[in-house]
């Protein structure tokens, strides 16, 4: 059983949330005897251009100050995204980060200008033999992975596991996880607007009377699902073991690393921060959780959201936790320790 530390905070004062995150970090360090290296990057998500519900930069100020006070040189670290957007290349990615207020410390884009710089990490699991992890991560042994728990159109939810799996993977690693997912078009609902054709970065969609998806070209990025105004495009769940691949990439990303995880359960939206649109939260804010076991942490976040909302929100993502436990990444059994 793993310990997960929790501070309840349903408010919208981001400076206060930042202080709570720092308190949790200090508690985890104290309880585990964690000793920091001289350089420790913070793995965060800067939010896509147009998104308004990502965790803002102010929430990281106290964590950064805590690290500096303890002789640590912090930086932000990220990888480029798979789809076309404001974070596809390192230059535009860093510019987006700055525009969203992430200017306190330097930013490292770990997989190079266009996402092609990587190291192969051998794991030999059920679906993945080697993970393509952004080359920049190999320079460090320690990280603080700071996540925003919210929904995700394919993964069910995004939290610590997804920050590791998609967040650490190079472009090729992201493709490896998505491979085999090909959405389908319900012809009776398609209005032939061509939004999905325009959105697809991989020329995998064309139109006859209705939109048609070429499964040989489709990489399962789900951009077409997001833009379809009629809900005519739906995913074929379970077709590619995406959730299991996600867990295995999380295993590869964290292999031989010493990581502290902090997760904000705030601004809980149906979709992820990669959506470049303004979204409304679908349930109340809950607080912040932290620990050293990403499986226990994500399980606790999911359970808290479901208890708080009274609904089985994001339940389609639970198989990723089950598989993560199976392969030895962590445990779903946790002790929730609430701090004042």
HELIX and SHEET records of a PDB file:
HELIX    1   1 UNK A   14  UNK A   32  1                                  19    
HELIX    2   2 UNK A   57  UNK A   60  5                                   4    
HELIX    3   3 UNK A   61  UNK A   69  1                                   9    
HELIX    4   4 UNK A   90  UNK A   99  1                                  10    
HELIX    5   5 UNK A  135  UNK A  139  5                                   5    
HELIX    6   6 UNK A  160  UNK A  168  1                                   9    
HELIX    7   7 UNK A  171  UNK A  178  1                                   8    
HELIX    8   8 UNK A  195  UNK A  199  1                                   5    
HELIX    9   9 UNK A  223  UNK A  227  1                                   5    
HELIX   10  10 UNK A  242  UNK A  254  1                                  13    
HELIX   11  11 UNK A  294  UNK A  309  1                                  16    
HELIX   12  12 UNK A  315  UNK A  317  5                                   3    
HELIX   13  13 UNK A  318  UNK A  326  1                                   9    
SHEET    1   A 8 UNK A 107  UNK A 109  0                                        
SHEET    2   A 8 UNK A  73  UNK A  78  1                                        
SHEET    3   A 8 UNK A  39  UNK A  43  1                                        
SHEET    4   A 8 UNK A 142  UNK A 148  1                                        
SHEET    5   A 8 UNK A 258  UNK A 265  1                                        
SHEET    6   A 8 UNK A 287  UNK A 291 -1                                        
SHEET    7   A 8 UNK A   2  UNK A   8 -1                                        
SHEET    8   A 8 UNK A 334  UNK A 339  1                                        
SHEET    1   B 2 UNK A 118  UNK A 122  0                                        
SHEET    2   B 2 UNK A 130  UNK A 134 -1                                        
SHEET    1   C 2 UNK A 150  UNK A 152  0                                        
SHEET    2   C 2 UNK A 156  UNK A 158 -1                                        
SHEET    1   D 2 UNK A 184  UNK A 185  0                                        
SHEET    2   D 2 UNK A 233  UNK A 234 -1                                        
SHEET    1   E 2 UNK A 205  UNK A 207  0                                        
SHEET    2   E 2 UNK A 211  UNK A 213 -1                                        
END                                                                             
